[in-house]
Amino acid sequence: MVRALPERKITGISVIQAMGNLGHEAHKIDYNEIARVAAEKLGGKVHYLSAPAILGIGSGSAKEFLRTNPMLADALAIANEADIFLFGIGSIESDLVYTRFGLIQEHELQELKGKVVGDICGRFFDIHGHEISSAFEQRLIGINLKSIRDAKYAITLAGGADKAAPLLGAIRGKWINGLICDEQTVHSILALDDAYPIMTES
């Protein structure tokens, strides 16, 4: 997506990475590079979150990590105040990047299966749009869902049958207010909406 952006210099714009990186094993998914290219295309300043997306077990909490790394804490604070969020959406059924690259253990992900449908930047939610706690959320270096909900624009790019349930949950939870996807995925979302009536939190 960022490579397809037309060059358009916008005064005063900043591009901030929304979560830490997946690590050297994920050389084809480099969040620093994505942020850098976007800032270059838009003529803005870039702020990096040069840290793991999820700290390892035994590494302590993200809160403590950020307390001892004020530059990263400042970048994340700016990210949480953004006017526009643009992100992909993960599926619990098919997107296993957090386990594949060793950020979380398989048993931590298994605890979520049957409860959640997807995630945005490591923050998980169910098909009704309710945020669901994870065993590793205190170790996560990234934006929170409340910041996304409060933003002027929260746009996701996603498509495919495996993304229908995560997208429905994100729409119901008001975690997104803009969607770029294909027609078939939209039909799948509508069919799921009929099959799974929305439930409010008790």
N, C-alpha and C positions, 0 to 999 in steps of 0.2 A: 504493500500500500504506500509506504513512504517513498519508494522509488518512483511511483507513478504520480506523486504530487508535482504539479507544475511549480516552477520557481516563481515565487510571489513574495516580495519583500514587505514585511508588515512591521511597522514601527512599534517598538516596545513589547514585542512578543517574547515569551520564554517557553521553552519546551522542557518538561521535567519528566524523567523516568518514573513510572508509576510503581515499580517494585524492583527489588534487587535482581541479580542475575542467576541464571540456572547453573553456571559453572563451565569449566573448560570442555567438558564432555559435550556440551550443547553448542558446538561451534557454529551451527547453522541458525541458532536462535540467540542473537546477541542484542540484548535490550539497550546497552550503551550505544551500539551502532545505529539501531533504529532511531533513538533519540537524536543522535548526532546528525543523521541524514535529514530528519524532519526539520531540525533547527536550521541546517544549511539551506534547505529548500525555501524556508520561510524567512530567512534573514534574521533569525532570533538567537537568543542566548540559550545555551543548553546547560541543564543541571543533571548530573549523574547520581545514581544510587549505586556506587561501586561497593556492593556487599552481596552476600548470598541472599537469594529471595527468601529462603527459610534457613535459619540457623540449625546446625546439627544438634542432635540430642546430647545434653550435657554441656552445651555451649552457653547456657543462660538464656535470659529472655531478650526479645527485641528491644524492650524498654531500656534495659540495662546497657545493651550494646549501643544504642543511640545516645544514651547519656554520656558514654565515654567517647563517642565519635560525633562531636557537635556539628561538623560540616555536613555529615549525612543526615543528622536530625533536622538541620535547617532545610536541606533539599526536600526531605519528606514533608516537612511542614508546608513548604511552598506547593508541593504536589497536591496535598489535601485541600488547598484553597483554590485549585484551578477552576477556571470558568468552563473549560471544555475537556472532557475525557474521551479518549478514543482507544478502544481495547478489543481484544479477542475474548471469547468466552469458552471456558473449558467444560468438557463433558465427563462425568464420573465413569461413563461406560467405555469411552474410547481414548480420552486424553490422559495419559499416565506419565506426563513429563516430570512431575515431582518425584515419583518413585524411580522412573527410568534414569534420571540423572542423580539419584542418591540424596535428594534433599529431605525426603521423609522415608520412613520404613514402610514396607508393604502392609504390616498390621495396622499402622496408623490410617492408611487409606481404606483398608477393609472395614474399619469401624464406622466409616461414613456410608458405605454401600447399603442401599435399601432405605437410606434416610435423605440423601441429597441427590440432586440431578446435575449440578454443575457448580462452577466457581468463576469469580472475577478476581484476578490477581491473588489467588489463593484463599479468597473468602468464599465459603460455601453456602448454598441455599437449597431449599427443597422446591418441589414443583409448584407449591403455593406461594413462593416468593419469600418465605421466612428464612432469615439467616440462621445457619446451624453451626454451633461451635465445633471446632476440631481439636484434636489432641496437640496440634502444633501451632495453633493460631497465636500463642504468646511468643513464638519464635519467628514470626513472619515479618519481614521488612517490606512494607508496602502500604499503599493507600487503604483506607477503610471504606466500607460500603456506604456509610452515612455521607461521606464527602461526595461520593458519586451521585447519590440521590439528591443532594443539595445543589449540585452543579447546574448551570444553565443548560448545558448539553452533555449528555452521557451516551455516546454512540458506540455500538458494537458492530463488527464485521464478522459474519459467520454464515455458514451454509452446510447443508447435508442433513441426512436423516438423524444422525446422532446428536445434532445441535438443536433439534426441535424442543425437547424437554427442558434443556438449560435456558433456551430463549423464552419459553413460556414462563418459567420461574422468574427470570429476570424482568420480564414485562409485568408480571403480577406484583413483584416486589417493588416496582418502580425504580429498579436499579439501572434501567436504561430508558431513554426517551427518544432514541433514534436507532434505527436498524437498517443495515445494508446487507441484503442477502438475496437469494434466488427465489423465484416464484414457488417452486415445489416445496421449499422449506417453509414458506409462509402457509401453504395449504396444510402441511404437517402440523404446524403450530395450532392452526384453527381446529383441526381434528382432535388434537390432544386437549384443547380447551374444552371441547364438548365432552370428551371422555372422562376428564378429571375436573369436576366442578371445584371452584376455589373454596378453600377452607380458611377461616380466620383463626388467628392464634387464640388459644384458650387462656 
